[in-house]
Amino acid sequence: EIEQLSKSIIENGLINPITVKLIEDNDKNKGKYEIIAGKRRYLAMKELNKKSIPCHIINIDNKPAKEMSLIENLQKNNLSNCDKILSVSKLYENETDYDKIKSLTKISKATIKKYIQIKKLPYEVLIKLDEKGKNKINMPIALALSNIEIEIDHIELLNKLENLKSKYKVEIIKRFAMMETDDIDELDEIIEEYQENEDIT
């Protein structure tokens, strides 16, 4: 991604300056700036061995700076599902008002609530939202997994379900969650029950 951006800068120049704020924490950082928006542009210019980069300097405190950075990240068209969930969740840590987050991100309140619920899943589960083939999971599966209150090995659970249709994965995970057990082998009995009555693969 940085390499593609570097090639674009060579061909067209840097179209948009980056946005920075002066770091005011202590003497160690005196005269240094923090990137608020445009980290990829900065890295692309660095890749091209450029010694300077055009900047907009803004004067804001840390909380709005974090919000601006997260919102810019969310506005990227090629952002993965996993990155959207992580970005919205970080934004929620700074601003717990759903309506404000909706206004800032243009993401529906229902989707924001889903992202925040799913965020508690392990990262290795979240990245499966962007995988292809039988290892991919969808939002309903992720939501069902997030309702399992007992600590379990989510990857082992998903491996047991990998050859099933998504609809049945959701139903089986919900049944398993209601059992309130950490014994993933209990899934086998639920799967067998469905196999007797349905074509679940």
C-alpha positions in Angstrom: 0.0 0.0 0.0 2.8 2.4 0.9 4.7 1.4 -2.3 1.6 2.2 -4.4 1.3 5.5 -2.7 5.0 6.3 -3.3 4.5 5.6 -7.0 1.5 7.9 -7.1 3.5 10.7 -5.4 6.3 10.2 -8.0 3.8 10.6 -10.9 1.5 13.2 -9.4 3.3 14.8 -6.5 1.8 15.0 -3.0 -1.7 16.2 -3.5 -2.8 16.6 0.2 -0.5 17.8 3.0 -0.5 15.8 6.2 -2.0 17.2 9.4 0.1 17.5 12.6 0.1 19.0 16.1 2.9 20.3 18.2 3.8 17.9 21.1 3.8 19.8 24.3 4.4 17.0 26.8 7.9 17.7 28.0 11.3 19.0 27.1 12.3 15.8 25.4 9.7 16.3 22.7 10.2 20.0 22.4 9.8 21.2 18.8 8.5 17.8 17.7 5.2 17.2 16.0 2.6 14.3 16.1 0.9 13.1 12.9 -2.9 13.4 13.3 -3.8 12.5 9.7 -1.7 11.3 6.9 0.6 8.6 8.3 0.6 6.7 5.1 1.5 9.8 3.1 4.4 10.5 5.6 5.7 6.9 5.2 5.5 7.1 1.4 7.5 10.3 1.4 10.0 8.7 3.8 10.2 5.7 1.4 11.1 8.2 -1.3 13.9 9.7 0.9 12.2 13.1 1.0 13.6 15.4 3.6 10.5 17.4 4.2 6.7 17.2 3.8 4.0 19.9 3.5 1.9 20.0 6.7 -1.2 21.6 8.2 -0.4 22.5 11.8 -3.4 22.5 14.1 -3.7 23.5 17.7 -5.9 20.9 19.5 -5.6 18.8 22.6 -5.0 15.0 22.6 -8.6 13.8 22.7 -9.8 15.6 19.5 -6.5 14.6 17.9 -7.2 10.9 18.5 -10.7 11.4 17.2 -9.5 13.0 14.0 -6.9 10.3 13.4 -9.5 7.5 13.9 -12.1 9.2 11.7 -9.6 9.7 8.9 -8.8 6.0 9.2 -12.5 5.0 9.0 -13.1 7.1 5.9 -10.7 5.0 3.9 -12.6 3.0 1.4 -10.3 0.0 1.6 -10.4 -0.4 5.3 -10.8 -4.1 6.4 -13.7 -5.2 8.6 -11.3 -5.9 11.4 -9.7 -2.4 11.2 -13.2 -0.8 11.2 -14.1 -2.7 14.4 -10.9 -1.7 16.1 -11.1 2.0 15.0 -14.8 2.4 16.1 -14.0 0.7 19.4 -11.0 3.1 20.0 -13.3 6.0 19.1 -15.8 4.7 21.6 -13.1 4.7 24.3 -12.8 8.5 23.8 -16.4 9.3 23.1 -19.1 7.0 24.5 -22.0 8.9 23.0 -23.4 6.6 20.2 -25.1 9.5 18.4 -21.9 11.6 18.3 -19.9 8.6 16.9 -22.6 8.1 14.3 -22.4 11.8 13.3 -18.6 11.6 13.1 -18.3 8.4 11.2 -21.6 8.1 9.2 -21.9 4.6 10.5 -25.3 3.5 11.8 -25.9 3.3 15.6 -26.8 -0.4 15.2 -23.5 -1.2 13.4 -21.5 0.8 16.0 -23.1 -1.3 18.8 -22.2 -4.5 16.9 -18.6 -3.4 16.4 -18.2 -2.6 20.1 -19.7 -6.0 21.1 -17.5 -7.9 18.7 -14.3 -6.1 19.7 -14.1 -8.3 22.9 -13.3 -11.3 20.7 -9.6 -12.3 20.3 -7.8 -10.6 17.4 -7.2 -13.9 15.6 -11.0 -14.3 15.4 -11.6 -10.7 14.2 -9.2 -11.1 11.3 -11.3 -14.0 10.1 -13.9 -11.4 9.1 -11.6 -10.5 6.2 -10.4 -14.0 5.2 -11.6 -15.9 2.2 -12.9 -19.5 1.8 -14.1 -21.8 4.6 -12.0 -19.9 7.3 -14.0 -16.7 6.8 -16.6 -15.7 9.3 -19.4 -13.1 8.9 -20.9 -10.6 11.4 -23.7 -12.9 12.6 -21.1 -15.6 13.5 -18.9 -13.0 15.3 -21.9 -11.7 17.2 -22.9 -15.2 18.3 -19.3 -15.9 19.4 -19.2 -12.6 21.4 -22.2 -13.9 23.5 -20.3 -16.8 24.9 -19.6 -15.6 28.4 -17.3 -18.5 29.4 -13.6 -18.4 28.4 -13.0 -20.8 25.5 -10.7 -21.5 22.6 -12.6 -19.7 19.8 -10.3 -21.0 17.1 -10.8 -24.6 18.2 -14.6 -24.0 18.2 -14.5 -22.4 14.7 -12.4 -25.3 13.4 -15.1 -27.8 14.4 -17.7 -25.7 12.5 -15.5 -24.8 9.4 -17.3 -27.1 6.9 -20.9 -26.1 7.9 -23.1 -23.5 6.3 -23.0 -20.0 7.9 -26.6 -20.2 9.0 -26.0 -23.4 11.0 -22.7 -22.1 12.4 -24.7 -19.2 14.0 -27.5 -21.5 15.3 -25.0 -24.0 16.8 -22.9 -21.3 18.5 -26.0 -19.9 20.0 -27.0 -23.3 21.4 -23.5 -23.8 22.7 -23.5 -20.4 24.4 -26.7 -21.3 26.2 -25.0 -24.4 27.7 -22.6 -22.2 29.6 -19.8 -24.8 29.3 -16.1 -24.5 28.3 -16.0 -28.0 26.9 -15.9 -27.5 23.2 -16.4 -31.2 22.6 -20.1 -30.6 23.6 -20.4 -29.1 20.1 -20.1 -32.5 18.5 -23.4 -33.6 20.0 -25.2 -30.4 18.8 -23.7 -30.8 15.3 -24.8 -34.5 15.1 -28.3 -33.5 16.1 -28.5 -31.0 13.3 -26.9 -33.5 10.8 -29.7 -36.0 11.5 -32.4 -33.5 10.5 -30.7 -31.0 8.1 -28.2 -30.7 5.3 -25.8 -28.4 7.2 -22.7 -28.6 5.0 
